[in-house]
Amino acid sequence: MSHHRITGVFSASATPLTADNRPDFALFTDHCRQLLADGCHGVALLGTTGEANSFSGAERRAILEAALKAGIPADRLLPGTGVVAIPETVELTRHALSLGVTKVVMLPPFYYKGVSDDGLFAAYSQVLEKVADTRLQVILYHIPQVSGVPLSIPLIGRLIAAFPETVVGIKESSGDFNNMQAIIAAYPGFSVLAGADPLLLPLLKAGGAGCITATSNLVANSLRTVYDHVHDEARAADVEAAQARINAYRTLSNSYVQIPTIKAMVGLKTGNPAWKRTRAPLMPLSDADYAALAESYAKLP
């Protein structure tokens, strides 16, 4: 997998909140350190799991700055910088670069639906031309079930051709394994990263580059086992057991509204109930759901 520009296990990290609904920088940076200690190659902060689009630009910048101030290495951070307005995407991307963070995950503009590939190509092109920094490496973000804006395989190819040193990967969160395989086949060397934990093992076997996933907030060590030993026949049983554990955690997190559930599970893992907090419009789990979740969590492998 060394031919990929970006490869490894990255956490789509959750963002904890204080009692007055502000980002909890201390708890967040502690979580980032733990994710790296548990085996993540990096932290993909401010994505879907991180509730990024519920935070202002100033808050997003402050969260990234807090991670760096706490000693998280810049080369292990992959902030989400794609928002609806092109100038704001440019601003967030430039801000990351100004701090030495060169890898970002970039949603397409997602308010208008049914836009053409030409429109999406123009949007990404305008961002990258305005940023104009040769250090930048962009991971496209394909999550059409949430964004409502799919990134087609031909569009991906146009962006690679136009910006071959910059557009280097994609977080493929549609859950469509056939689409992942088609991207790998069409663009050798392009980093395809699974957004769904159960697909990490088959994706790696198909030539994928790794993952950016929510369940890594909970079982990063198991994801790292899969990543490190996928091609080691002597460790096949360990890999299968790790993937089964990953799947069990993912299944439980999907049994309720996913993001509040991931946060609640992090709270159960760490013993810190502050993790239960979410920012509207997302709501914490009800007391009944939380009790049921805690009972099921205690039985996980």
N, C-alpha and C positions, 0 to 999 in steps of 0.2 A: 504493500500500500504506500510505499515511499514515493511513488510518482505523483501522488496527490499533493497539491499545495497546502491544503488544510485537512488534517486527518486526526481522528481520536474520539474520545468520549467527552462531550461537553454538556454541562448542565444547563437546561432552561430554568434558571433559578427563580424561585419564588421571592417576592419582596415583602418583608415583614413591615407592620405598621405599629406606630405608637398608639396609646389610648386616645390621643386627639387626632388620629387618622393621618399622621404624617409618616413619611418613610422613616423606619427605625434603622439609622445608619449603623449603630453599634451591633445590633442583632444581625443585620444583613452582612456586615463584613466578617463577623464570626462564622456565619453560615458559609460564606465564600471560602474562608480558610479551611473549614471542615470538608467542603466538597473537594478541594484540591488534595487534602490529606487522605480522603477516601478513594482517590484514584482518578478524578476527573483531570483531563488534560487542560481544561479551561472552563470558564464560566460565561455562558451566553445570557447575560443579564438583560433585563428590560425587553423581554419578548412577551408572548401571549401568557405563559404561566406567570411571568413577572408583572402582569397587569399594566404593561407599559402605557397603553393608550388611555389609562385612567390617571396618568401623571402629566403634569405640565412640562414644558420644555425645561424650565428652570429646575424642577424636581429631578428630571432625568439627568441633567448635567450634574446636579449635586450628588446623586446616587453613584454615578461613575467616578466622580472626584473622591467620594468617600472610600470607595474600594481601593483606589490607588493610594490615598493617604494612609490607609490601613496596611499597606505593604503588599497588596495583591499585585503581582507583576503585570505590567501593561500588555505583554505578549500573551497573557493567559486570559484576557478579557475580550469578549465579543459582544459589544452592546448592540441592541436593536436601534437603528437610527431612521428607519423608514416610517414616515407619517403621511398624512393626506396632502399637505402643501409642499411643493418642491423646495421653496426657500427654507422651510423649517428642516427638511431632510438634509439639505446642504449644511445648514447651521449646526445640526447635531453631529453630522459626520465630520465637519471641520473641527468641532470641539473635541471629539475623540482623538483626531489626529494631533491636535495641539498638545494633548497629554501623552502622546507616544503610543496611543492605541491605534493599531493599523488595520485590524480585522473587524468588520461590522456585519451584522445581519440586516438585510434591507427589504422590508415589505414594499410592494408596489403602492402607489396612491390607491386607496381602497374605498373612497366614498361613492364614486360613480361606477355603476355596474354596466356590464355589457360593452366595455370599451374594447377597441381593436388592439391587435398586436402592434400596429403602427403607433397608436397612442401610448402604449406602455413602453415601447422602445424609445419614443421621444422623451418620456418622463425620466426613465433611467439615464438616458444619454445626457439630458440637461443637468441632472444631478452630478454625474461623473465629470462632465466637462467643466462645470462651475467649481467643483472641488479641486480638480486638476492637481492631484498629488500622486506621484508615482509610488508612494509607499502603500497606498490604500489597496486592501483586498476585500472584495465584497462577496458575501454569501447571500444569494437570492433567497427569498422566503416564500415558499409555495404552500399556502394553507387556505385553499379556496372555500372550504366549508365554513370558515370564519370571516375571511376577508371578502369573499364574494368575487374575487378577481383571480382567475387562474393564470398561471404562467405556462404557455404552450411550449412544446419542445422546439418548434421552429423559432419562437421568440428567444428562448435560451440560447440557441445557436447564433442568432443575430448579435446578441449581446456579447457572447464569447468572441465572435469574429471582430466586433468593433472595439472591444476592450479586453484583449487576451491576457494582459498582465494584471487586470483588475478584477474582472468577473471570473472568480475561480471556483465557485461552488454553489450549492443550493441546499437549503434545509427543506426536505420534501416531507411535508406533514399532511398530505392528502390521505395517506394510508393506502394508496394504490401501488402495490408492489410492482405491477406491470409497468407503471409509469416510471418508477425508479430504474427498472431494468432497461427501459427504452432510452432513458437519458444516459446511462452508463454506456450503452452500446453506441449511441450517436456521438458522444463526446468523450473519447478516452482521455483519462487524466483529469477530467473535471470532477471535483469532489462532491459526491452525492452523499448527504448526511440524512439518516433516518430521523424523522420527527416522532415516530411511534416506536416505543421500546421493543415490542414483540418482533419488529422487523429487523432489529440490529443483526442478529445472527444470519438470517438468510441474505440480508443486504451485503454483509461482509463477504460471504461465500460467493456472491455474484459480482464482486469487485467494487463494492461501495467503500466509502472513506471513513464511516463512523456514524455518530449520532449526536443530535442535540435534543434532549428529551426531558420531560417533566419528572419521570420516575427516578431520574438520577439524583433528585433531591433526597431520595430515600435509600437507594441501593446502588450508589455509584461504584462500590467495590465489585458488585456482581457484573455490572456493565463492563468494567475494566477487565475482569476475568474473561469475558466473552471476546472482547477486542484483542487482548494480548495472546490468546491461545486458540483462536478460531481455526488455525491451520495446523495445530499441534495434535496429531492423532493420539498421543499418549495422554493428553488432557481432555479428550473428547467428553468423558463422563462429567468432568468438572464444568466444562462449558455448557453442557446440556442442563446440569443442575442449576448453574447460575442463570441461564436463560429462563428456566422454569420459575425461579424465585422472582426474577424481573417481571415475568408475565403475571404472577400472582399479585404482586403489588400494583401493577398497572390495572388489572381487572378490578381490584378493590377501589382504586382511585376513580375508576370510571363508573362505579356503582351509584355515585351521587354526582352533583355538579362538580366537574373535575378540579377547577382551580381552588375553590374553597376546601375541597377534600384533600388535595395535595398539601395545602397549608396546614390543615388540621392534622394530617399524618406526620408532617414535620414536627408539629407540636407534641404529638404522642411520642415520637422518637426521641426528642430532646428533653421532654418534660416541661416545656415552656408553653403555657396556654396563650401567650401573646400571638403565637403564630395563627391562631384561629381568625384573626381580624382580616377583613377584606375591605376594599374601597368600593362604594356604590358605583355602578348598579349591581355588582356582585355582592352577595350577602353570605355571612357565615352560615355554616350548617345549623339546623335547628338542634335543640337539646336532644330530641329523640334520635335524630340522625347521627348526631355526634356520639351518643351512647352506643348505638348499634355499630358505628364505625370503630369505636374503641374496642368493642368486644371482638369484632372480626380482625382488627389489626393485631390483637394479642395472639391470634392463632396463626399468623403468617409465618412462613419459614424464615 
